[in-house]
């Protein structure tokens, strides 16, 4: 998977993550939206852990994986979630365009 400079505010492109999944790389997608938002649409491979619950649910996040954080449009909650996980020692990035980009929702 293309690495993102952890000191930057850049996101990771949807196609990069999809390609890495196809190549069976160890990736975990975490959707940080509220349950209702997640249930309305989400990336099939994603696990729902709200941004507010990340620290309480950290046991569900694999340290040996590359973590991709998603929200609806990308850049809000997902960026905050990725920053939090990076501070906790995880290899985390946020998804450009979020769930909407992944699912081609406009």
C-alpha positions in Angstrom: 0.0 0.0 0.0 1.3 3.5 -0.8 2.5 5.0 2.4 1.3 8.4 3.5 3.6 10.8 5.3 2.2 10.7 8.9 3.2 14.4 9.4 1.0 15.5 6.5 -2.8 16.0 6.3 -3.0 13.9 3.2 -5.6 11.2 2.8 -5.2 7.8 1.1 -7.0 7.3 -2.2 -9.9 4.8 -2.5 -8.2 2.9 -5.4 -5.0 2.4 -3.4 -7.0 0.8 -0.6 -9.1 -1.3 -2.9 -5.9 -2.5 -4.7 -4.3 -3.4 -1.4 -7.4 -5.4 -0.3 -7.3 -7.3 -3.7 -3.6 -8.1 -3.0 -4.6 -9.5 0.4 -2.6 -6.9 2.4 -3.4 -6.7 6.1 -5.9 -3.8 6.2 -8.6 -2.9 8.6 -11.2 -0.3 7.6 -12.8 1.5 10.5 -15.9 3.6 9.8 -16.2 6.3 12.5 -19.7 7.5 11.7 -22.7 7.0 14.0 -24.5 3.6 13.9 -27.5 5.1 11.9 -25.2 6.6 9.3 -23.2 3.4 9.0 -26.4 1.3 8.6 -27.6 3.6 5.8 -24.5 2.8 3.7 -21.0 1.7 4.3 -18.0 0.0 2.8 -18.7 -3.7 3.0 -15.3 -4.5 4.6 -15.7 -1.8 7.3 -16.2 -2.2 11.0 -18.2 0.5 12.7 -16.5 2.2 15.7 -17.7 5.7 16.3 -15.0 8.4 16.7 -16.1 8.9 20.3 -15.7 5.2 21.0 -12.2 4.6 19.4 -10.3 4.7 22.7 -12.9 2.4 24.5 -12.9 -0.1 21.6 -9.2 0.0 20.8 -9.1 -3.8 21.4 -11.0 -4.2 18.2 -8.4 -2.5 16.1 -5.5 -4.6 15.0 -2.0 -3.2 15.6 -0.5 -5.4 12.9 -2.7 -4.0 10.1 -2.7 -0.8 8.1 -5.8 1.0 9.3 -8.0 3.1 7.0 -10.4 5.4 8.7 -13.6 6.3 6.8 -16.5 8.6 7.4 -19.1 9.9 4.9 -17.3 12.4 2.7 -13.7 12.0 4.1 -11.7 14.6 6.0 -13.7 15.4 9.0 -14.2 12.6 11.6 -12.0 10.3 9.6 -9.0 12.6 9.7 -9.5 13.0 13.4 -9.7 9.3 13.9 -6.6 8.7 11.9 -4.7 11.3 13.9 -5.8 9.8 17.2 -4.8 6.3 16.2 -1.4 7.5 14.9 -0.9 9.1 18.4 -1.6 5.7 19.9 1.0 4.0 17.7 -1.2 2.7 14.9 -0.4 2.8 11.1 -3.5 4.8 10.2 -4.7 7.0 7.4 -8.0 8.5 6.4 -9.9 7.7 3.2 -10.1 10.4 0.6 -13.8 11.0 -0.3 -14.9 8.6 2.4 -17.7 6.1 2.1 -19.4 8.2 -0.6 -16.3 8.0 -2.9 -15.9 4.3 -2.2 -19.6 3.6 -3.1 -19.6 6.2 -5.9 -22.3 8.2 -4.2 -22.5 11.9 -5.2 
